[in-house]
């Protein structure tokens, strides 16, 4: 007899997905352990981006595999297979389809929330597919409220974690069953999917098919080449991350000198008139910042920023004339706003949160400022954004346009600084 095989396309998709998952599982656990251990170097950050890119690729390949499966009947199960084993085989088969689609989808949902499960804070990290283009976020999650994003991230992270362990269990069961059929039952089950493998009960060689051989050769060859490239990339990320040098604590208090010419503190709000809303932005011309930061010694890091509120400019004369008045900033009585950090935490590689207090117009309120940071040699670049409610600080004049200005104001910072 001649053992039947899956189609060449099904075999290529099967092994491309299988090898990718086998690559992704240890990479994902290594990333998770690195974050928990505080090992959050640039290599770990790159690993997260690679993990997301491969995961989205698995999702596309899995959908193609499912469509191909629905259009092409698979080889029959071995004759004489017990009913319970037939049921288990089919159940495992469809469970795999569910997991290889649901697992990357849950990861995509988590990334779309732009929220850190570990630190329970915003995590504004876009997903770029192998650095080529930005992947859209699901359900417009970044524009949702913080509680909605936090709940979505928590649910997606939990599902992703559980599905990863379910995938491991299914892989072990699947491999064990395939080996059992080949070495104990001596049937053709394993030969269905392994090119060139002769089934123990096979008496005739399969007929030659040049087209099938070409698809298998190109498809499996390309799969192995991509997997090898990914392994080299992961090794380049893991080794520097594992050997990342620790900056001596003595350097923790080193100050950073802000380049005022290329740095800015701005704000954004909306002017509301009826059902129409117009976005406006502004900035402060005069401010100072005392920054002491070492990524390897965050307990001793600090940020103190002082802003001359009278220097606020929006480019709209009516707004600029109103902002310093008593109903708004009241610059004459409270000329300076101050943000003083109480502690700075790491949300993910290159992404931090400055927890602190904002003092403005005689009122002090807690404020968390998420920011991204890149340090190259002695130069640092940081971009951050926070949202506040101006009424918390008594900013607004009911007799002078308060109802036309959005209660929420977004604060945007960009800092370019040099060490020392």
Secondary structure as GFF3:
##gff-version 3
##sequence-region A 1 420
A	DSSP	alpha_helix	8	36	.	.	.	ID=ss1
A	DSSP	alpha_helix	42	71	.	.	.	ID=ss2
A	DSSP	alpha_helix	83	113	.	.	.	ID=ss3
A	DSSP	beta_strand	115	116	.	.	.	ID=ss4
A	DSSP	beta_strand	121	122	.	.	.	ID=ss5
A	DSSP	beta_strand	128	129	.	.	.	ID=ss6
A	DSSP	beta_strand	133	134	.	.	.	ID=ss7
A	DSSP	three_ten_helix	138	143	.	.	.	ID=ss8
A	DSSP	alpha_helix	146	183	.	.	.	ID=ss9
A	DSSP	three_ten_helix	190	192	.	.	.	ID=ss10
A	DSSP	alpha_helix	210	242	.	.	.	ID=ss11
A	DSSP	three_ten_helix	249	251	.	.	.	ID=ss12
A	DSSP	beta_strand	255	258	.	.	.	ID=ss13
A	DSSP	beta_strand	264	273	.	.	.	ID=ss14
A	DSSP	beta_strand	276	284	.	.	.	ID=ss15
A	DSSP	beta_strand	287	292	.	.	.	ID=ss16
A	DSSP	three_ten_helix	298	300	.	.	.	ID=ss17
A	DSSP	beta_strand	302	308	.	.	.	ID=ss18
A	DSSP	three_ten_helix	309	311	.	.	.	ID=ss19
A	DSSP	beta_strand	312	313	.	.	.	ID=ss20
A	DSSP	alpha_helix	317	323	.	.	.	ID=ss21
A	DSSP	beta_strand	336	348	.	.	.	ID=ss22
A	DSSP	beta_strand	351	360	.	.	.	ID=ss23
A	DSSP	beta_strand	363	376	.	.	.	ID=ss24
A	DSSP	beta_strand	379	389	.	.	.	ID=ss25
A	DSSP	three_ten_helix	390	393	.	.	.	ID=ss26
A	DSSP	three_ten_helix	402	404	.	.	.	ID=ss27
A	DSSP	beta_strand	408	419	.	.	.	ID=ss28
###
